[in-house]
């Protein structure tokens, strides 16, 4: 099994953080694309899947923070909740990918992705209800904002991320079987 | 896709530019804390005055300091209306179905919008007067205490620094890919939403391939030059803050504490 070096994982994480800034800008041709398509989620999930949970976690925290500093979006008031959501995406995607070992790479990718997308939304809802908007956040608001509004984004992520992973493998930019040494 | 004016570093020789990035970051946190705890209009006016002085001292063009607010006016309007129409304090001025316009809601909406606008202006002041690399170094220095929990803060600072330096390169790369896809018939500027959406999908995979290729090349170059994990790295600059920075930091801290104390315990 070819191992990805620590330096390569670090630089891939840096590239994913940079894409967290640039992809939303590219998607802004579509009105309200940030909320509906969640372009920032793609590099974070990809980083967690490819580089492992510590790097995914870092990408989830640093991606929105750098984007907020460089482009003003997300607005700083919404930055903490978004950082938590994306950090959970990166963390869970990496952890599940490391723990699940089925024979099919597709199955591994989809199980990790679905687990990450669900847990990120659950944690984001809990933090909003308990910390960011205590008392004024309801179950219906959570379902609307995290599932109904952004269902095109969910489909996009589920369709695009495995395709990107396979394209990267085919281009020999990442090894066929990821290796995880969880040191950051 | 326009490169945003917001957050772009504007080189200069003003006194704000001369300050250490660590001082500016810490001062930003102090002012943010004061802003979050602010409650009276006078408090907001005082903070706005401080921001205008900072913009003047930093010689920042007003367009750069306020551009992000102009671009996101629709967002602010939505936030205001959501607070004004859905905040039910029991005595609505006007009601229609689920909408209740109340004085409490209007005040709440104004409070949220003003706070967010001020936070954006503060962020713009910081990023317009501080080079991205200086900011990264400062973040790396300020998160150093996390080393106690075995978090590799130097590596985190290196990753964030590399990410910031990658942004203009990848931006150009995206533009090139966009032009190539336009030549193949993609319609990014189409007035039809469906065409704009379908034009974006062939952009994503080439962007990732190109970005990962660059990452691979850089990682190989770094490894060839002996860059490895761990080990204590040395820094070019002395870590201690200059005297004027310490004075600014202490003054800012005292000003924020005084303002908080005055408006929390004496005015109300």
Interface residues (C-beta under 8 A of the other chain):
Chain A: X5 X6 X7 X8 X10 X11 X12 X13 X14 X15 X17 X18 X19 X21 X22 X23 X25 X26 X27 X28 X29 X30 X31 X42 X46 X58 X62 X66 X68 X69 X70 X71 X72 X73 X75 X76 X77 X160 X163 X164 X167 X168 X171 X173 X174 X183 X184
Chain B: X1 X4 X6 X7 X8 X68 X71 X72 X75 X112 X115 X116 X119 X120 X123 X124 X126 X127 X132 X135 X151 X152 X155 X156 X158 X159 X160 X162 X163 X164 X166 X167 X170 X171 X174 X178 X188 X189 X193 X196 X197 X199 X200 X201 X203 X204 X205 X207 X208 X209 X211 X212 X213 X214 X215 X216 X218 X219 X222 X223 X227 X228 X229
